[in-house]
Amino acid sequence: DEDFYFKNEKRRYAGEDLTDKSIITIRNGGIGDAMFQIPALRELKKKYPTCKTCVAYNAHYSFIYEGIPFIDEIKDLPLSYDVFMQYDYFVAFEGEMESMRGELENAYS
């Protein structure tokens, strides 16, 4: 929930160097939302090849990430706080797509 992310604001990814760090992305959406993350994760891994990447997603759709070489781990939601704390940074995609203004912003870049 919102309080969960607020309490961890210091760990929210904001463009820091991810060399030898870890990041988890979190989204509880449908199949389109799952696919939406893939290009960003690919680019992240290109820029920081030693970064450990994890996706936490709705268990019903997490199969989409299986076999993708630039995704190191897949976790099902709900995610325990202990598992969440294992990562250096997080990106919560909740509300990000909904807040995009399609006529002004390209959500894929």
Backbone as CSV, one residue per row, in Angstrom:
resi,resn,N_x,N_y,N_z,CA_x,CA_y,CA_z,C_x,C_y,C_z
1,ASP,0.829,-1.184,0.000,0.000,0.000,0.000,0.872,1.246,0.000
2,GLU,0.250,2.385,-0.027,0.978,3.646,-0.134,1.920,3.873,1.043
3,ASP,1.506,3.520,2.260,2.370,3.693,3.429,3.642,2.858,3.303
4,PHE,3.506,1.679,2.733,4.648,0.785,2.538,5.711,1.480,1.698
5,TYR,5.328,2.094,0.598,6.280,2.785,-0.262,6.798,4.063,0.384
6,PHE,5.924,4.775,1.070,6.331,6.032,1.703,7.427,5.784,2.733
7,LYS,7.287,4.743,3.522,8.273,4.432,4.556,9.629,4.089,3.943
8,ASN,9.637,3.666,2.693,10.869,3.254,2.039,11.301,4.225,0.946
9,GLU,10.875,5.445,1.047,11.166,6.444,0.022,12.671,6.572,-0.228
10,LYS,13.486,6.419,0.781,14.934,6.545,0.618,15.513,5.467,-0.297
11,ARG,14.795,4.382,-0.497,15.256,3.281,-1.328,14.616,3.297,-2.715
12,ARG,13.699,4.199,-2.963,13.059,4.278,-4.275,14.110,4.693,-5.309
13,TYR,14.179,3.971,-6.400,15.204,4.243,-7.405,14.950,5.586,-8.073
14,ALA,16.016,6.395,-8.136,15.904,7.726,-8.737,17.081,8.005,-9.661
15,GLY,17.581,6.948,-10.309,18.647,7.135,-11.282,20.052,6.885,-10.763
16,GLU,20.192,6.355,-9.563,21.507,6.083,-9.009,22.249,5.026,-9.840
17,ASP,23.569,4.991,-9.687,24.393,3.971,-10.333,24.040,2.612,-9.724
18,LEU,23.688,1.660,-10.558,23.274,0.341,-10.075,24.359,-0.727,-10.243
19,THR,25.587,-0.318,-10.473,26.680,-1.275,-10.582,26.785,-2.084,-9.296
20,ASP,26.702,-3.406,-9.430,26.781,-4.335,-8.297,25.693,-4.112,-7.247
21,LYS,24.590,-3.511,-7.628,23.441,-3.303,-6.736,22.298,-4.202,-7.194
22,SER,21.197,-4.108,-6.495,20.006,-4.886,-6.866,18.787,-3.981,-6.866
23,ILE,17.836,-4.335,-7.732,16.608,-3.552,-7.844,15.433,-4.505,-8.047
24,ILE,14.327,-4.158,-7.437,13.101,-4.929,-7.610,12.028,-3.993,-8.147
25,THR,11.312,-4.439,-9.164,10.192,-3.664,-9.684,8.906,-4.322,-9.203
26,ILE,7.939,-3.489,-8.866,6.701,-3.983,-8.267,5.508,-3.432,-9.037
27,ARG,4.626,-4.339,-9.437,3.396,-3.929,-10.111,2.386,-5.061,-9.978
28,ASN,1.182,-4.736,-9.640,0.122,-5.728,-9.505,-0.943,-5.426,-10.538
29,GLY,-0.645,-5.717,-11.788,-1.571,-5.398,-12.864,-1.842,-6.589,-13.749
30,GLY,-2.221,-6.293,-14.969,-2.556,-7.326,-15.938,-1.415,-7.597,-16.890
31,ILE,-1.729,-8.306,-17.941,-0.711,-8.743,-18.893,-0.049,-7.564,-19.616
32,GLY,-0.806,-6.536,-19.940,-0.234,-5.359,-20.602,0.753,-4.628,-19.716
33,ASP,0.415,-4.504,-18.438,1.330,-3.864,-17.492,2.615,-4.665,-17.344
34,ALA,2.491,-5.986,-17.340,3.673,-6.849,-17.235,4.602,-6.609,-18.416
35,MET,4.044,-6.577,-19.601,4.850,-6.385,-20.799,5.448,-4.980,-20.864
36,PHE,4.776,-4.030,-20.288,5.210,-2.633,-20.295,6.578,-2.457,-19.623
37,GLN,6.870,-3.272,-18.612,8.130,-3.156,-17.871,9.330,-3.704,-18.626
38,ILE,9.110,-4.617,-19.536,10.204,-5.370,-20.155,11.230,-4.479,-20.856
39,PRO,10.853,-3.515,-21.702,11.875,-2.680,-22.347,12.716,-1.886,-21.340
40,ALA,12.111,-1.398,-20.293,12.852,-0.636,-19.282,13.867,-1.528,-18.576
41,LEU,13.471,-2.741,-18.255,14.391,-3.665,-17.595,15.541,-4.059,-18.516
42,ARG,15.263,-4.231,-19.780,16.314,-4.554,-20.755,17.350,-3.425,-20.798
43,GLU,16.877,-2.193,-20.867,17.788,-1.041,-20.929,18.573,-0.880,-19.634
44,LEU,17.928,-1.136,-18.524,18.598,-1.053,-17.228,19.751,-2.055,-17.158
45,LYS,19.495,-3.274,-17.604,20.529,-4.316,-17.570,21.654,-4.024,-18.561
46,LYS,21.327,-3.390,-19.698,22.376,-2.977,-20.644,23.307,-1.960,-19.998
47,LYS,22.723,-1.017,-19.299,23.510,0.052,-18.686,24.284,-0.447,-17.472
48,TYR,23.691,-1.360,-16.694,24.314,-1.878,-15.479,24.292,-3.407,-15.507
49,PRO,25.188,-4.033,-16.259,25.139,-5.492,-16.429,25.314,-6.278,-15.135
50,THR,25.941,-5.689,-14.124,26.131,-6.411,-12.857,24.991,-6.189,-11.870
51,CYS,24.010,-5.428,-12.264,22.846,-5.180,-11.405,21.960,-6.430,-11.376
52,LYS,21.544,-6.819,-10.204,20.607,-7.931,-10.053,19.195,-7.368,-10.183
53,THR,18.435,-7.881,-11.154,17.083,-7.386,-11.389,16.050,-8.419,-10.956
54,CYS,15.013,-7.931,-10.325,13.920,-8.789,-9.876,12.604,-8.112,-10.210
55,VAL,11.631,-8.914,-10.581,10.286,-8.430,-10.854,9.353,-9.088,-9.842
56,ALA,8.578,-8.282,-9.138,7.521,-8.799,-8.262,6.207,-8.464,-8.945
57,TYR,5.426,-9.500,-9.223,4.238,-9.289,-10.037,3.097,-10.186,-9.604
58,ASN,1.928,-9.859,-10.078,0.735,-10.669,-9.892,1.045,-12.106,-10.312
59,ALA,0.868,-13.062,-9.422,1.241,-14.453,-9.675,0.581,-15.009,-10.937
60,HIS,-0.584,-14.508,-11.274,-1.310,-15.005,-12.436,-0.584,-14.713,-13.746
61,TYR,0.203,-13.635,-13.790,0.877,-13.225,-15.019,2.405,-13.281,-14.941
62,SER,2.958,-13.721,-13.843,4.415,-13.693,-13.700,5.126,-14.605,-14.699
63,PHE,4.411,-15.544,-15.305,5.009,-16.429,-16.310,5.580,-15.644,-17.491
64,ILE,5.092,-14.444,-17.718,5.547,-13.612,-18.839,7.049,-13.341,-18.746
65,TYR,7.568,-13.280,-17.531,8.975,-12.943,-17.324,9.912,-14.145,-17.386
66,GLU,9.375,-15.345,-17.396,10.209,-16.548,-17.388,11.062,-16.632,-18.647
67,GLY,12.333,-16.922,-18.452,13.252,-17.104,-19.571,13.809,-15.826,-20.161
68,ILE,13.454,-14.675,-19.629,14.010,-13.410,-20.129,15.396,-13.241,-19.488
69,PRO,16.442,-13.187,-20.304,17.801,-13.237,-19.755,18.213,-12.040,-18.899
70,PHE,17.577,-10.912,-19.052,17.974,-9.738,-18.266,17.137,-9.573,-16.999
71,ILE,16.290,-10.525,-16.697,15.543,-10.551,-15.438,16.098,-11.711,-14.618
72,ASP,16.712,-11.390,-13.502,17.396,-12.400,-12.705,16.465,-13.186,-11.787
73,GLU,15.402,-12.547,-11.301,14.486,-13.213,-10.376,13.055,-12.760,-10.632
74,ILE,12.131,-13.633,-10.311,10.703,-13.316,-10.384,10.089,-13.692,-9.046
75,LYS,9.379,-12.777,-8.447,8.687,-13.019,-7.179,7.206,-12.761,-7.390
76,ASP,6.397,-13.540,-6.725,4.954,-13.341,-6.783,4.505,-12.357,-5.713
77,LEU,3.486,-11.595,-6.048,2.846,-10.725,-5.061,1.706,-11.482,-4.402
78,PRO,1.412,-11.251,-3.153,2.020,-10.233,-2.291,3.443,-10.612,-1.895
79,LEU,4.226,-9.597,-1.650,5.643,-9.740,-1.346,5.867,-9.457,0.134
80,SER,6.591,-10.316,0.810,6.858,-10.072,2.230,7.856,-8.922,2.368
81,TYR,7.781,-8.235,3.460,8.668,-7.101,3.724,10.120,-7.567,3.779
82,ASP,10.375,-8.739,4.341,11.736,-9.260,4.424,12.339,-9.474,3.042
83,VAL,11.565,-9.998,2.115,12.045,-10.181,0.746,12.288,-8.817,0.105
84,PHE,11.368,-7.893,0.267,11.502,-6.539,-0.278,12.808,-5.886,0.191
85,MET,13.144,-6.062,1.445,14.315,-5.410,2.019,15.633,-6.013,1.548
86,GLN,15.608,-7.111,0.828,16.830,-7.725,0.310,17.431,-6.939,-0.855
87,TYR,16.672,-6.023,-1.418,17.110,-5.282,-2.603,17.543,-3.872,-2.232
88,ASP,18.532,-3.365,-2.981,19.047,-2.023,-2.695,18.046,-0.935,-3.062
89,TYR,17.329,-1.124,-4.170,16.378,-0.121,-4.656,15.102,-0.798,-5.137
90,PHE,14.058,0.000,-5.261,12.817,-0.513,-5.838,12.207,0.531,-6.755
91,VAL,11.402,0.032,-7.677,10.569,0.872,-8.529,9.156,0.333,-8.381
92,ALA,8.255,1.178,-7.944,6.851,0.785,-7.825,6.117,1.381,-9.015
93,PHE,5.701,0.534,-9.929,5.015,1.004,-11.130,3.546,1.310,-10.868
94,GLU,3.090,1.127,-9.647,1.690,1.392,-9.331,1.372,2.861,-9.592
95,GLY,0.412,3.103,-10.440,-0.024,4.462,-10.738,0.794,5.177,-11.794
96,GLU,1.945,4.625,-12.172,2.797,5.293,-13.147,2.133,5.362,-14.518
97,MET,1.602,4.256,-14.978,0.982,4.249,-16.299,-0.281,5.092,-16.319
98,GLU,-1.027,5.032,-15.233,-2.266,5.803,-15.163,-2.010,7.301,-15.144
99,SER,-0.838,7.698,-14.650,-0.541,9.132,-14.551,0.053,9.690,-15.840
100,MET,0.385,8.836,-16.798,0.960,9.313,-18.052,-0.076,10.118,-18.836
101,ARG,0.376,11.194,-19.413,-0.475,11.982,-20.284,-0.066,11.663,-21.709
102,GLY,-0.772,10.719,-22.308,-0.413,10.179,-23.611,-0.116,11.202,-24.674
103,GLU,-0.798,12.321,-24.637,-0.572,13.321,-25.668,0.713,14.117,-25.428
104,LEU,1.278,14.045,-24.215,2.459,14.824,-23.889,3.694,13.990,-23.569
105,GLU,3.499,12.733,-23.158,4.613,11.914,-22.700,4.604,10.551,-23.387
106,ASN,5.798,10.055,-23.661,5.937,8.708,-24.188,6.309,7.809,-23.030
107,ALA,5.435,6.953,-22.607,5.663,6.099,-21.443,6.765,5.090,-21.674
108,TYR,7.122,4.831,-22.917,8.142,3.825,-23.201,9.557,4.386,-23.192
109,SER,9.721,5.685,-23.121,11.082,6.220,-23.156,11.550,6.656,-21.779
